[in-house]
Amino acid sequence: VQLQASGGGLVQAGRSLRLSCAASGISFSLFTMGWYRQAPGKQRELVASITPGGLRNYADSVKGRFTISRDNAKNTVYVQMNSLKPEDTSVYYCNSKSGLREFWGQGTVVTVSS
């Protein structure tokens, strides 16, 4: 199983980024896909998730700014991050979950400068 995240970088506050996570080795359409983030000294937290049926869940801190989507034909999950804030600076991780099966990708770093 491989979850390959990409799209991180350095941006100014107020700008946008889109993260992508390409999955292989799983039946992608059957998995809930999510994005988590972990800032230095803090616990990893859920940013957004999307179920196989398309139900979305967001952290309160990103509601209205981030949008998660999935393309089952491409085995890829995205998160569009708009109006970025310095507090969004973190390492972002892709996650896939189905029943007791759970997998993590490597992180991609997002840095938002003020």
Beta strands, then each sheet from edge to edge (+ up, - down):
strand 1: 2-6
strand 2: 9-12
strand 3: 17-24
strand 4: 32-38
strand 5: 45-50
strand 6: 56-58
strand 7: 66-71
strand 8: 76-81
strand 9: 90-98
strand 10: 101-104
strand 11: 108-113
sheet 1: 1+ 3- 8+ 7-
sheet 2: 2+ 11+ 9- 4+ 5- 6+
sheet 3: 2+ 11+ 9- 10+
end
